Amino acid sequence: MNVRVPTKFAHPLFFPDGQMRDTLPNEPFPRLLKHVPFYYDIVHIPPLPWEEIERSLPALVALWREEKEELELCFARRDRRAARSPIVRGLSYLLSALCWLNGQPATNVVRWEEMVAALPYKPANAVERLQFIFDRPDLYPAFVQLHELFVETEKLAGKQIAMKRGCLKRSSKPTF
């Protein structure tokens, strides 16, 4: 028996049949995301990853790096079909990471453009760049764009974490 995906998460790219598995492997955070996109955003089981970005965002980035390695092999073999699943997983990690960076869960993946546009902290032109990936998830340029978005999101996360810890000091003099 499969469990129906909540309507706001039932984007066909992530859940083509609108279903998610009812039995999940016993995997530590954040590995369940490899099996069910947006799992933690859907279930809201503590600890909530968007409340602990110091722990959750580096874990998501590590998950992305695994997918990136697989994608590099796929594209080296020119196997676009094999690249599609890791790119889609990576895209789901990025959407979660962007929301978590902003202290909230992903809430409406079906209308992801509005969800991302409303986030105060995100890479420049995030919606347009993500649209490119959504439109062509099996192409090498989409992989490159996804990787660049992850790099930029990781930098934003580092800044947010530093600010949260009070380590970022503001200079009274402008730097050029």
C-alpha positions as CSV (number, residue, x, y, z in Angstrom):
1,M,0.0,0.0,0.0
2,N,1.3,3.5,-0.9
3,V,0.5,6.7,0.9
4,R,-0.9,9.6,-1.1
5,V,1.4,12.6,-1.3
6,P,-0.1,15.8,0.2
7,T,-1.6,17.9,-2.7
8,K,0.9,20.8,-2.2
9,F,3.8,18.4,-2.7
10,A,2.4,16.3,-5.6
11,H,4.5,17.9,-8.3
12,P,4.8,15.4,-11.2
13,L,8.6,15.8,-11.4
14,F,9.0,14.5,-7.8
15,F,6.0,12.2,-7.5
16,P,5.0,11.1,-11.0
17,D,2.2,8.8,-9.7
18,G,1.2,11.0,-6.8
19,Q,2.2,8.3,-4.3
20,M,4.9,7.8,-1.8
21,R,6.1,4.6,-0.2
22,D,4.4,3.5,3.0
23,T,7.4,1.6,4.2
24,L,10.6,3.5,4.4
25,P,14.1,2.2,5.1
26,N,15.5,2.9,8.5
27,E,17.9,5.7,7.5
28,P,19.4,8.6,9.5
29,F,18.7,12.2,8.7
30,P,18.7,13.3,5.8
31,R,19.0,10.0,3.9
32,L,15.3,9.4,3.7
33,L,15.2,12.3,1.2
34,K,16.8,9.9,-1.3
35,H,13.6,7.8,-1.2
36,V,10.9,10.4,-0.5
37,P,11.5,14.0,-1.7
38,F,10.5,16.6,0.9
39,Y,10.0,13.9,3.6
40,Y,10.9,16.1,6.5
41,D,8.9,19.0,5.1
42,I,5.9,16.8,4.9
43,V,6.0,14.9,8.2
44,H,7.2,17.7,10.6
45,I,8.9,15.2,13.0
46,P,11.2,16.9,15.5
47,P,14.0,17.9,15.4
48,L,12.7,20.2,12.6
49,P,15.5,20.8,10.1
50,W,14.6,24.4,9.4
51,E,15.1,25.1,13.1
52,E,18.6,23.6,13.1
53,I,20.2,24.8,9.9
54,E,23.7,24.4,11.4
55,R,23.1,20.7,11.3
56,S,20.6,20.2,8.5
57,L,22.0,22.3,5.7
58,P,25.5,20.8,5.7
59,A,23.8,17.3,5.7
60,L,21.8,18.3,2.6
61,V,24.9,19.6,0.9
62,A,26.6,16.3,1.6
63,L,23.6,14.5,0.1
64,W,23.9,16.7,-3.0
65,R,27.6,15.9,-3.3
66,E,26.8,12.2,-3.6
67,E,24.3,13.0,-6.4
68,K,26.8,15.3,-8.1
69,E,29.4,12.5,-8.2
70,E,26.8,10.2,-9.8
71,L,25.8,12.9,-12.3
72,E,29.4,13.5,-13.3
73,L,29.6,9.9,-14.3
74,C,26.3,9.9,-16.1
75,F,27.3,12.9,-18.2
76,A,30.8,11.5,-18.8
77,R,29.0,8.5,-20.4
78,R,26.5,10.9,-22.1
79,D,23.7,9.0,-20.4
80,R,21.0,11.6,-20.0
81,R,18.3,9.1,-19.0
82,A,20.4,7.9,-16.0
83,A,21.1,11.5,-15.0
84,R,17.4,12.5,-14.7
85,S,16.7,10.8,-11.3
86,P,19.8,12.2,-9.5
87,I,19.1,15.7,-10.9
88,V,15.5,15.5,-9.7
89,R,16.6,14.4,-6.2
90,G,19.2,17.2,-6.2
91,L,16.5,19.7,-7.2
92,S,14.3,18.5,-4.3
93,Y,17.3,18.9,-1.9
94,L,17.9,22.4,-3.2
95,L,14.2,23.5,-2.7
96,S,14.3,22.1,0.8
97,A,17.6,23.8,1.5
98,L,16.3,27.2,0.3
99,C,13.3,26.9,2.6
100,W,15.3,25.6,5.6
101,L,17.8,28.4,5.1
102,N,14.9,30.8,5.6
103,G,13.7,29.0,8.8
104,Q,10.7,27.3,7.3
105,P,9.7,24.0,5.6
106,A,9.0,23.7,2.0
107,T,5.2,24.2,1.9
108,N,4.0,24.2,-1.7
109,V,6.2,22.4,-4.2
110,V,3.4,22.4,-6.8
111,R,3.6,26.2,-6.8
112,W,7.4,26.2,-6.2
113,E,7.9,29.5,-8.1
114,E,5.7,31.4,-5.6
115,M,7.3,29.6,-2.7
116,V,10.9,30.4,-3.8
117,A,10.0,34.0,-4.9
118,A,8.7,34.7,-1.3
119,L,12.0,33.7,0.3
120,P,14.2,36.6,1.5
121,Y,17.4,34.6,1.3
122,K,18.1,32.9,-2.0
123,P,20.6,33.1,-4.9
124,A,20.2,35.8,-7.5
125,N,17.5,35.0,-10.1
126,A,16.7,31.8,-8.3
127,V,13.2,31.3,-9.8
128,E,14.4,31.8,-13.4
129,R,17.4,29.5,-12.9
130,L,15.3,26.8,-11.2
131,Q,12.7,27.1,-14.1
132,F,15.5,26.2,-16.5
133,I,16.3,23.1,-14.4
134,F,12.6,22.1,-14.1
135,D,12.2,22.4,-17.9
136,R,15.3,20.3,-18.8
137,P,16.2,18.1,-15.8
138,D,18.3,15.7,-17.9
139,L,20.6,18.1,-19.7
140,Y,24.1,18.9,-18.7
141,P,23.5,22.7,-18.5
142,A,20.7,22.0,-15.9
143,F,23.2,20.0,-13.9
144,V,25.7,22.9,-14.0
145,Q,23.0,25.3,-13.0
146,L,21.9,23.1,-10.1
147,H,25.5,22.8,-8.9
148,E,26.0,26.6,-9.1
149,L,22.7,27.2,-7.1
150,F,24.0,24.7,-4.4
151,V,27.3,26.6,-4.2
152,E,25.5,29.9,-3.8
153,T,23.0,28.5,-1.3
154,E,25.9,27.0,0.7
155,K,27.5,30.4,0.9
156,L,24.2,32.0,2.0
157,A,23.9,29.3,4.7
158,G,27.4,29.9,6.0
159,K,26.6,33.6,6.3
160,Q,23.3,32.9,8.1
161,I,24.9,30.5,10.5
162,A,27.7,32.9,11.2
163,M,25.2,35.7,11.9
164,K,23.2,33.4,14.1
165,R,26.3,32.7,16.1
166,G,27.1,36.4,16.2
167,C,30.5,35.8,14.6
168,L,29.9,38.1,11.7
169,K,31.1,41.6,12.6
170,R,30.0,44.6,10.7
171,S,32.7,47.1,9.7
172,S,32.0,50.8,10.0
173,K,34.2,51.4,7.0
174,P,33.1,50.3,3.5
175,T,35.3,47.8,1.8
176,F,36.0,48.1,-1.9
